Structures are given as C-alpha cells and as structure tokens.
Amino acid sequence: MERLALLLSLAVAVSASSQTCIPKDVTPKSWPYVREMHMGCWTSFLTADRAEVHILKLDFVGMDVQMFSINVTGSTPVNFIISQTISQTNTSYCALNLNDDSNIHIHSKSKIDFLKRESKVHRHDFPTNDEDLVKWATQKFGGVTSFTTIRNLREIFYIGTEGTTPGSQDCELKNEDFVQKRFFEITAHPFKSCTPRQPRPPATELHIINIPENSSLRNVLLYVGMEETNIFLRGPRGTTWTIINPRQTVFSNNEMLFPTGLRSITPVITMNSSVAEDVQKKALDTFKVSTFTSYTEISPKASTVALVLALEKSPAGVTEEVPELAIPVTTNTPHQLPLLMQLYSSPDYRYPIDPNTKVQSDKRLYAEISAHTIGNIVLTTKVSSCSLRSKDSCSVDKELHFISEACSRHLCPNSTRLSFSLDQLQDLTSTSWELECFVKLCHSVQCGDGGRVKRDLEVTQPCLQPPTTTCFNFGPPEVLGIAFGGFLIGVVLIGALWFIKVKTGYPTGLDMHSTAGCPCSGAKRQPVSTNPPPSENSSANASIGSTKSTPTSSMA
C-alpha cells in the first residue's frame, strides 16, 4: 500500500512538472508565435546598375558589449546605410564580409568601429530622423529597397535572394515583421520562451506573454492573428495592453484597452510575481486547463513595444499579412491610448522643438497632439483643456489658453493642432514647467476620455536690449573734411561782414574823439567851445546857454 501511494505521488509530481516549462533563449527567427514589430519598408527599387539599397537602423539597448557582423554572399551589389538611434553612446564593433561590389554608408559621427575592410566604409552627414533619412537615400541613390529596424543585432546575412518585392518603389515607413523579409537572415538578441511537452495538442490554444517585474516596458500593442485562442497577459503594475483584433478570451493583471469600441477593462486577476513557473500555473488555473501552447517572456528596455501573436506561416503555407500598426510614444497615462505631443516654433509645423531646448516666454508656440492609427481605426483627437505647472518646490498652476489651428484630414488623420502663448509666465521666476493637456478621442460621433499628455518646458525670459547709441568713427578724410568746411564757413562769414560794412558806410576805424566810446556817425562834427570854465564867468555861462537854446534869435 505504501509503495502504491509513493507511485501515485510521483505520478502527480511528474504530471504537475509537465504542465510547465523552463524558458530558454530563442531568436525571433526560430520562435513561431510572438514577434516584435518595428518601423520599416520593403519596395521594388533597384538602381540603374541593378544594385539594392538597404537601410539598417540599429538600436542597442542594455548591452555592455555591442558586436555584430554584416555578411553579403553572392554577387548582388548592395549598399547598406547604417543608422543608429540618437541615444546610442557606446562604441559598437562590426565585422564585415562583403563582396567586391557592396558598400557600407554610415554617419560621419557614427560610433561604429569596423574590424576590417575599412575601404568599403563611406561616411556622410545624413539625417538621423527615419523619414528624412529615406529622403536623403532617395536623393543619393534614386530610391530605397528596404528599411529595417533591428534591436540588439548580432549578425545579418544577405543570402543572395533578390531583396525586392513587387509593387511600389516608394518607401513608406510602417510597423512590420522583418522575419517576412526572406532575403535577410537576422540574428538578434534573444528573448526567453518555451512550450511544455504535450501528449496531444489542446483543443483551444493558450498563449502566455510575461513581462518581468523589473522591466521599464509600460505600453504594449498586441495584434492577434489567431482564432480560437486564449491569451494570458502579465506585466508590472501600470502596464497597458492595447489589443488589436481580439477574437478570443483574454485575461490579464493589467489594464486592457480595446480601441475598436474605445473601452478598457480593469484587471480581473492579481499577479505580482513574474517568475515563469508562477505565471504559467496562474494561467492554467485561470483558464481551468491542464496545459498551454506557448510561453514568451519579453524584457525590452523601451517603454513601448508592438508585438504580433501569430504563426509565421498559415496552414496553407502563405506568409500571414499583418496589418499596419503604429507605435505611439508612451505618456504618463497608462490606462489610455498612448499620446504624443510635439511642439513647433513656426505655424507651418516644419521645425520641431527639442525637449531640451529653452523657449522664450514672449514667443508663440505651436503644438500637435496625436494618437496614431491602430489597425484601420480613424480617431479624431480633441483637446478639452491645457494647463502649466511649475516644477519648483513652490508649485504654481496656470490655466493655458490656446487656439485651435486648422489642419486638413489628410495632414492630421489622427491628430489635432493648437497654438498658445507663454506671456503669463514673463513675470514669474520659475523656468521649469510641465505642460499638460486633456484629450478626448472620438470615433464617428462617439467620444471617450483619451487621457492626458504631458510635455516638459524650459522657459527663459526675453532679453531687454539697451538702447543702442550710434558711434561715428572718424578717419583722417573725415577730419580734413570737417576742418575745410569750418574754413569755408569762416570765409563766408567774413565776406558777409565786409559786405555789410560797405553798404552801411561804416569807417574803417573808431573815432577816438567821440564820446561814450561810440562809433562816429556820418554827421558833421561840432566845433570845440573855447569859453572859460563856469567858475570864471557864471553870467556868461547863462547867456551862452540862452544863446544856444535860441540860436535863431541870437543870429538875428
């Protein structure tokens, strides 16, 4: 009896252990279920000499040693344009194995050291923005054959198969699954996954996706390309799963957003542990099943990621088409659709403002708030209110008045534009502010709370320019001109005085015998009197005076 009980307990233990699996490192190419999506394109372009132009945007995250290799087999001439993310600070090391007609093009400030064949490497001052880089490549080579974003690349092989696809020659960037590009064999940094041993496949598949508790990932866009499938999602607190094409049962310990109906579902389970075995057992217990189909553990360093849950090939053997998914930039509102706010310095919305750039409080700013397209859904974005909050110890809140800017449906399919002034901040000492806007998302005539989007602002006060004084710099020619001008003025004045003297008849000198020091007039001089002084003959004085007073009578 004791032996039977021991055998039963061992059987139960073996059965329990077979329900779970230990995740191991796998590459995206070898794992058929969950894959990460990135921005890219694939066209039919070839240069005049039948060469292909492939842009590789490399993103190395969380890797101390960044080493990768590029291999081109066969005789097809290939031009690789290698771009790195702006945040790339460490030096990467690349080993090249190219044919004679292939070349590498990198940025002049790129931090990539090539271990050999430096003669095949050409440096340029091309833009780092994805769209601008495509335009640059189109101007230089005539077009772009493909654009591929790869996170933590290890090695890439161009296997000789023609790298074009039928259709347009224009590279329109959208989210893609690079596994579908058969001309590349890409080995990237692995993620962990496993599948348990199953005596027979379950009637309904169960797929488990787990984000470790220490991951910074907070927004996940998940496209599901399977029917009759159950999904169990687990992530750290604050994670939002936006699920596209939900045709199955989904359970999660996080918020789940279904944009088809603009509705969200609050967590229905509690799961704080991210240990693989605990998550797998919780999924089995939640769905009341004995096994699952796949377990995938993702831990990218980015805050937003797009995933596709689908078999690499459909049962008919045709590569599955995944609809376009746009990855919005994460915001501080994990329960809503991720929103993006971009500021511009001009009303034509051509010159974006870098987050670290300081703006003057007397300038008008222009903003574009967008919730990018998810699947085929078209959402109208409306801003209900905006505010400014200082980031100093003494917080100050200011309501921000804005003006909605007109934008056509073609230019703003899922975004809205507005402008505002920071005049009310001119009298305040704080320089660090947080701009926050509340958004509504509308589909047809129905609107829902879209959450809020934030943006940091560094504000400076306008500089008051002192009144400028015009200083004249006189050289020798100017000084001589002024002296000569003074001389001429003196000559003219002297001439004027001479002219006045001639016309008025003034003598050449002063009359020394005139009284009171006055100039002599033109009148006839009076004779000098010879009469004695008054003390000698006072009576005669009187007669003389009377005679002088009546000259006519005396003469008579």
PyMOL commands that set and color helices and strands:
alter all, ss='L'
color gray80, all
select helices_A, chain A and resi 2-18+118-120+130-141+178-180+276-287+423-425+476-504+515-517+538-549+551-555
alter helices_A, ss='H'
color red, helices_A
select strands_A, chain A and resi 24-26+34-42+52-59+67-72+78-84+92-97+103-107+112-114+121-124+146-151+153-158+174-176+184-188+191-194+205-210+219-224+229-234+240-244+250-252+255-258+263-265+294-297+304-309+340-344+358-360+364-370+380-390+397-400+402-405+415-421+432-443+446-460
alter strands_A, ss='S'
color yellow, strands_A
deselect
rebuild
show_as cartoon
